Amino acid sequence: MATINIKTRKQKQVIDITDLVYKEIAKQSNGVCILFLTHTTAALTTADLDPGSDLDMLDAFQVMVPVMKYRHPHNPDHMPDHILSSLIGSSLSIPVRDGKLVLGQWQKIVLIELDGPRDRQIILSFLS
């Protein structure tokens, strides 16, 4: 098991973590890489990161969650961030073949920051 620590720099941000994951699986051969994000106002997914795609994703996420009176006792203002984290997801399972992630040609592994800047932690496990 390994830990990837990321310090986000913006309130809303898409961060490519593919290379960080590659560093952690460098000694593996075949199996499955499991990533788990230990936070409820961020998410993990894969994405095509052509220029501007990150901002398109963030804009689309913002309109997906309704504006309403939230009842979250801690801070109702970031309840939409909790909802998006749940919808997008906090974990990924990615096949590994011959020490390489099996991703599509344009796929990158991304952390979606929804309530930053913050220190984020991703736990990485490998099943062979």
N, C-alpha and C positions, 0 to 999 in steps of 0.2 A: 504494500500500500504506500502511496506517496501523496503529498499535498502540494498543490499549486496555489500560491498566494498572489493576488492581484490587487493593486491599489488603483482604483478608478479615479478619474480626474474631473469628471463632469457629472451633472445631475442625471442626465440621460445619455447613454453611450453604448456603442456596439464595439466590442474589443475582440479581435482575432487572437485566439489562444492556440491555434493549431500547432505552431512551432513549439510552444511550451509542452504540449501533450507529446509531441514527437520526442522531445528530450527525455521524457519520463518512460517511454516505451522502447527506447533505443536497444535495450538488451533482450527484448521479447521477440519471439518468432511468430507463432500462430496462436490466435485466441480471440478474446474479446476485451476491449478496453472499456471500463465502466467509469463514468465521471458523475460525481454527485456534488452539487452546489449546496453549501450549508447556510443558505440565506433565503428569506421569504420576500425580498424586494429586488431580486435579480433573477435571471434565468439563463439556461443553456439551450442552444440549438445549433443547427447548421445553417449556413447562408452563403449565397453568392455575394461577394463583396466588391462588385464593380463600383467605380466612383459614384457616390451619391446614394448607393443602395442602403447604407447604414441609416442615413437620414430619412429615406423613404420608409424603412421599417419602423423607425421611431415615430414618425408622423402617423403611420397606419395604426400602430399600437395605441396611440393617444385617442384616436377616434373610435376604437373598438370598445372602450369601456364607457358606459353611460355617465353623464354628469347627474349626480343625485346626492341626496343627503345620506352619507354613510354613517353607520353606528359604531364603527371601530373605536373602542374606548381609548386606546393608546394615542392615536393620531388619525382622525378621520381623513385628513388630507392625503395620506399616502395609502389609503385603502385601494385605490385603483392600481397601485404598484403591486400590492399583494395579489389582486385578481389577475393581473397580467402574468405575474410569476407563476401562478397556478395554471393558467391557460397555456403558456409557452412551455413550461416544465423546468424542473430542477435537476434532471439527470439525462444522460445519453449513454447508449451502448453502441460501440463502434467496432466492427470486426478488424482484426489485424492479421495480415498475411505477409509472411517473410519479413517481419519487422516493420511493416508499413501499414498505416491506417488505410482501410478500404473506404475511400471517399470518392464521390463523383468528381469529374474533371474540375468543376468550379466550386465545389463544397469546401467551406472552411468551418472550423468549430469556433463558435462565438459565445462570449459572455455578454448578456444584455443587462446593462446597469439601468435600473429604473428609479433609484432613489439615492444617488451618490452626491458627492464623492465618498467612497467608503473603501475599507479593506475587505476584500472578498476571499473566500477560501473554497477551493475545489478539492475533493478527495478523489483520488484515482486508484482504482483497483484493476487487476488484470487476471482474467480467467484463461487458463490454457487447456 
